[in-house]
Amino acid sequence: EVQLLESGGGLVQPGGSLRLSCAASGFTFSNYAMSWVRQAPGKGLEWVSLVSAGGPSTYYADSVKGRFTISRDNSKNTLYLQMNSLRAEDTAIYYCAKKAISKTTGENYFDYWGQGTLVTVSS
Amino acid sequence: DIQMTQSPSTLSASVGDRVTITCRASQSINSWLAWYQQKPGKAPKLLIYKASSLESGVPSRFSGSGSGTEFTLTISSLQPDDFATYYCQQYDSFSLTFGQGTKVEIK
């Protein structure tokens, strides 16, 4: 059974940093690209970032480019999101999501999602 | 970035109704479109990919159609479990984008 378990969320002051983790199990983690998607309270889904299966290729939404860094450790089956220079508008539930298709460059849609971790940016 | 616009934003319907949600892209995305269902407090669930392919395990009352810039998600006979918010997502480019969502409410 595929499981994705996010952790690392919490309350942080504007300008602060936070590192999210997503522990994956139930599939061959190193074969799949992974992504972070967020949802502000009462709002819709916003894609944040994606990392390729092997990790060398990363992609970001313009809203987080230069502030967030996605990475993965395939030996630990874990996905990360390092978030720096946090702003109030970064307040959201952050979901990690598994790409549905392995070993392809495109076709980036997601078949499994974690339950999310809440990040609150407030003074 | 490719903008995705869903309509309507909210839809009131009854059990047994046929429901259609529209998603329009700001430029052609071929058939690179997915649909998700999200219930309150839960993660999104994949329903449809490549515009019209049904994800394994998803009831056949859900169907998708369209290509280019206009897409639809249809629920042929609305069931109590289907009251939720639905999102489209384009994956034509590496800058992925979602529609703003359509909430399906009980009439």
Interface residues (C-beta under 8 A of the other chain):
Chain A: S35 V37 G44 L45 E46 W47 L50 Y59 A61 D62 Y95 A100 G106 E107 N108 Y109 F110 D111 W113 G114 Q115 G116
Chain B: D1 W32 A34 Y36 Q38 K42 A43 P44 K45 L46 Y49 K50 E55 Y87 Q89 Y91 F94 S95 L96 T97 F98 G99 Q100 G101
